[in-house]
Amino acid sequence: MKKLVFLLLLLPIVAIAQDDDLLNELEQEVPDEQQPVTSVFKGIKIVNFESTKLVGEKQLQFIISHRFGDLSDGIDNFIGLDDATARIQFVYGVTDWLNVGISRSGFNKTYDAAVKYRFLRQTEGKSPVTLVGYHLFNINTELDSDLLPELTFSDRLGYAHQLLVSRKFNDWLSLQLIPTYFHDNTVREDGQDNSQFALGIGGRFKFTKRLAFIGDYGIHLNRVSGSDFNNSLALGIEIETGGHVFQLHVSNARAIFANGFLGQARGDFGDGNVFLGFNISRAFSLGSKK
């Protein structure tokens, strides 16, 4: 199984596009002193977690995130391809420091809205880190009122608040910390607090001009004792292919939004109980800057 996952991660390398114009735009080096550091991350997501990258002003970014079924089911489930979930997301750059977004996930048939804003940018000789705030509001439409006769609309709601703290150490290494508070009005396990806390850790390690290793890990800080859920872990590769940033990865969580992957990750890398997935994004310009 480990060999299968490794081969699947390597397959897209042979399909790298040759669009040097966009690559040159993405691949900006660390600027001179007193200038903001660019290209801390190339995608607005590390894997599961948001990165400190924002969509540019008057840009609309369309993101498709896909998570297949359990790879450990083998050929019976066509290595997970028969049991997939997806998230469709639109993010708009109101300004160069403020993004708003909406999405729909197959996991729990969840709709969400988000705001993301940068209030400090890593600058040589001035600020050692980039600080970004991220807030998510979601609605679980899968909860069945026939099975839960006392269900109200508020029972479907959840939200998450995150501080994203990143640093680009050099041209090939960027790391990020993500302290997180999230709340679900309906939780999946008896005894679990509705208000939950986590610490995310993520990074990007570039090893060629177009390829990088990416990964993130979410440490749940107040999970109920004896829980069936695990800390979220995702590992993969990131490929810059002309007009797209493509991420191919494996994760122990099927959910792709914060409350889901932090609170309900059931997989275990040690047992091969993981899910193959990808994130692919495309940006569109909706007008020139003022």
C-alpha positions in Angstrom: 0.0 0.0 0.0 2.8 2.4 0.8 4.4 1.7 -2.6 1.1 2.4 -4.3 0.6 5.7 -2.5 4.2 6.7 -3.4 3.6 5.9 -7.1 0.4 7.8 -7.2 2.1 10.9 -5.8 4.8 10.7 -8.5 2.5 10.3 -11.5 1.7 14.0 -12.2 5.4 14.9 -12.4 5.5 13.7 -16.0 2.7 16.1 -16.9 4.3 19.4 -15.9 3.4 22.2 -18.4 5.8 24.6 -20.0 4.2 28.0 -19.3 7.3 30.0 -18.3 5.5 33.4 -18.2 3.2 32.5 -15.2 6.0 30.5 -13.6 8.2 33.6 -13.6 5.5 35.6 -12.0 5.0 33.0 -9.3 8.6 32.3 -8.7 9.7 35.7 -7.3 12.8 35.7 -5.2 13.0 37.3 -1.7 13.1 41.1 -2.4 15.6 43.6 -1.2 15.6 45.0 2.3 12.4 46.7 3.4 10.4 45.0 0.6 7.7 42.4 1.4 8.8 38.8 1.0 6.8 37.1 -1.8 5.9 33.5 -2.6 5.8 32.3 1.0 3.3 29.7 -0.3 2.1 29.2 -3.9 -1.4 27.9 -3.1 -4.0 29.5 -0.8 -4.1 26.1 1.0 -1.1 24.2 2.3 -3.1 20.9 2.0 -6.0 20.9 4.5 -5.2 24.1 6.2 -5.3 27.6 4.7 -1.9 29.2 4.0 -1.1 32.9 4.4 -1.3 33.4 0.6 -4.2 35.6 -0.5 -5.9 35.9 -3.9 -4.9 39.2 -5.6 -7.1 42.3 -5.8 -10.0 41.9 -8.3 -9.0 38.3 -8.8 -11.4 35.4 -8.6 -9.9 32.0 -7.8 -11.8 28.8 -8.5 -10.6 25.8 -6.4 -11.7 22.2 -6.7 -10.6 19.9 -3.8 -11.3 16.2 -4.2 -10.9 13.4 -1.6 -11.3 9.8 -2.7 -12.3 6.9 -0.5 -10.2 4.7 1.7 -7.1 3.4 -0.1 -7.0 0.3 2.2 -10.2 -1.0 0.6 -8.1 -1.9 -2.4 -9.5 -2.9 -5.7 -13.0 -3.5 -4.3 -13.3 0.2 -4.1 -10.9 0.9 -7.0 -8.4 2.3 -4.5 -11.0 4.8 -3.3 -12.2 6.1 -6.7 -15.7 4.7 -6.2 -16.3 6.7 -3.0 -15.3 10.3 -3.4 -16.2 13.6 -1.9 -15.4 17.1 -3.3 -15.4 20.8 -2.3 -16.1 23.5 -4.8 -14.8 26.9 -3.7 -14.8 30.5 -5.0 -12.5 33.1 -3.5 -12.5 36.8 -4.5 -9.8 39.4 -3.7 -11.7 42.5 -2.5 -8.3 44.1 -2.0 -4.7 42.8 -1.9 -5.2 42.1 1.8 -8.8 41.0 2.0 -10.5 37.9 0.6 -14.0 36.5 0.8 -15.1 33.0 -0.2 -18.0 30.6 -0.5 -17.9 26.8 -1.0 -19.9 23.6 -0.9 -18.5 20.3 0.3 -19.9 16.8 -0.2 -18.8 15.9 3.3 -22.0 16.4 5.5 -23.4 18.4 2.5 -21.8 21.5 4.0 -22.1 25.0 2.7 -19.7 27.6 4.1 -18.6 31.3 3.8 -15.2 32.6 4.8 -13.2 35.8 5.2 -9.4 35.9 5.1 -7.3 39.0 5.7 -3.6 39.9 6.1 -2.6 42.4 8.8 1.1 41.9 8.8 3.5 40.9 6.0 6.9 39.4 6.3 9.4 42.1 5.3 13.2 41.9 5.3 14.6 44.1 8.0 11.1 44.8 9.5 8.8 41.9 10.2 10.0 38.3 10.5 6.5 36.7 9.8 3.3 37.1 7.9 0.1 37.2 10.0 -3.3 36.4 8.5 -6.7 36.0 10.1 -9.2 33.4 8.8 -12.8 32.9 9.8 -15.2 30.2 8.5 -19.0 29.8 9.0 -20.6 26.6 7.9 -24.0 24.9 7.6 -24.4 21.1 7.8 -27.4 20.3 5.6 -27.0 16.5 6.0 -28.5 16.4 9.5 -31.9 14.7 9.0 -34.9 16.2 10.8 -36.8 12.9 10.4 -34.1 11.1 12.5 -33.7 14.2 14.8 -37.2 15.5 15.4 -36.0 18.3 17.7 -33.5 19.5 15.2 -33.4 23.3 14.7 -31.5 25.4 12.1 -29.0 26.5 14.7 -28.1 22.8 15.3 -26.6 22.7 11.8 -24.2 25.6 12.4 -20.5 25.7 13.0 -17.6 28.1 12.8 -13.8 28.3 13.0 -11.4 31.1 13.8 -7.7 30.8 12.9 -4.5 32.9 13.1 -2.1 31.9 10.4 1.6 32.7 11.2 4.1 31.9 8.4 7.7 32.5 7.7 9.7 32.0 4.5 13.2 31.0 5.8 14.8 30.9 2.3 14.0 30.1 -1.3 13.1 26.5 -0.5 11.5 26.4 3.0 8.4 28.0 4.4 6.7 27.0 7.7 3.4 28.0 9.3 1.7 27.7 12.7 -2.1 27.8 12.9 -3.7 28.2 16.4 -7.4 27.4 15.9 -10.7 27.6 17.8 -13.7 25.9 16.2 -17.2 25.2 17.4 -19.9 22.9 16.2 -23.5 23.2 17.6 -23.9 19.5 17.0 -20.9 17.2 17.8 -20.5 13.6 16.7 -19.3 12.1 20.0 -20.8 12.0 23.5 -18.9 14.1 25.9 -17.1 16.1 23.3 -17.2 19.9 24.0 -18.9 21.9 21.3 -16.0 24.4 21.6 -12.7 22.8 20.5 -9.1 23.9 20.2 -6.3 22.8 17.8 -2.8 23.8 16.7 -1.9 23.3 13.1 1.6 23.0 11.7 2.3 23.1 8.0 5.1 23.7 5.6 6.4 23.7 2.0 9.8 22.4 0.9 10.7 23.2 -2.7 13.1 20.7 -4.3 12.9 21.8 -8.0 11.8 24.9 -9.8 8.3 23.5 -10.3 7.9 20.9 -7.5 7.6 21.1 -3.7 6.7 18.8 -0.8 3.8 20.1 1.2 2.2 18.9 4.5 0.2 19.9 7.5 -0.8 18.4 10.8 -3.6 19.4 13.2 -3.2 18.7 16.9 -6.6 18.5 18.6 -6.1 19.9 22.1 -9.3 19.0 24.0 -10.6 15.8 22.3 -12.8 13.6 24.4 -11.1 10.6 26.0 -11.6 7.4 24.0 -12.5 9.2 20.8 -12.7 7.4 17.5 -11.2 10.4 15.7 -7.5 11.2 15.1 -5.4 14.3 14.6 -5.5 15.3 10.9 -2.4 14.7 8.8 -1.9 15.4 5.1 1.3 14.9 2.9 1.7 15.6 -0.8 3.5 17.3 -3.6 2.7 20.7 -5.2 3.2 21.2 -9.0 3.2 24.5 -10.8 1.7 23.8 -14.2 1.3 27.0 -16.1 -2.0 28.6 -15.2 -2.7 26.2 -12.3 -1.3 25.2 -8.9 -1.9 21.5 -8.5 -1.5 19.6 -5.2 -1.7 15.8 -5.0 -1.8 14.4 -1.5 -2.9 11.7 0.9 -4.7 12.5 4.2 -6.3 10.6 7.0 -9.3 13.0 6.8 -12.1 12.9 4.2 -13.4 16.4 5.1 -11.7 19.3 3.4 -13.0 22.3 5.6 -11.6 23.2 9.0 -14.3 21.8 11.4 -14.5 18.6 9.4 -10.8 17.6 9.1 -9.9 18.8 12.6 -12.9 17.3 14.4 -13.7 14.2 12.3 -10.5 12.6 10.9 -10.9 8.8 11.2 -8.0 7.5 9.1 -4.7 6.2 10.3 -1.5 6.3 8.2 0.0 3.4 10.2 -2.9 1.1 9.0 -2.9 2.4 5.5 -6.3 3.9 6.2 -5.8 7.1 4.2 -7.5 9.0 1.4 -5.9 10.2 -1.9 -6.9 13.7 -3.0 -6.0 16.8 -4.9 -6.5 20.5 -4.9 -6.4 22.4 -8.1 -6.9 26.2 -8.5 -7.3 28.7 -11.3 -7.3 32.5 -11.0 -9.3 34.8 -13.2 -9.0 38.6 -13.5 -12.2 40.6 -13.0 -10.8 44.0 -13.8 -7.7 46.1 -13.4 -6.5 47.5 -10.1 -7.2 51.2 -9.3 
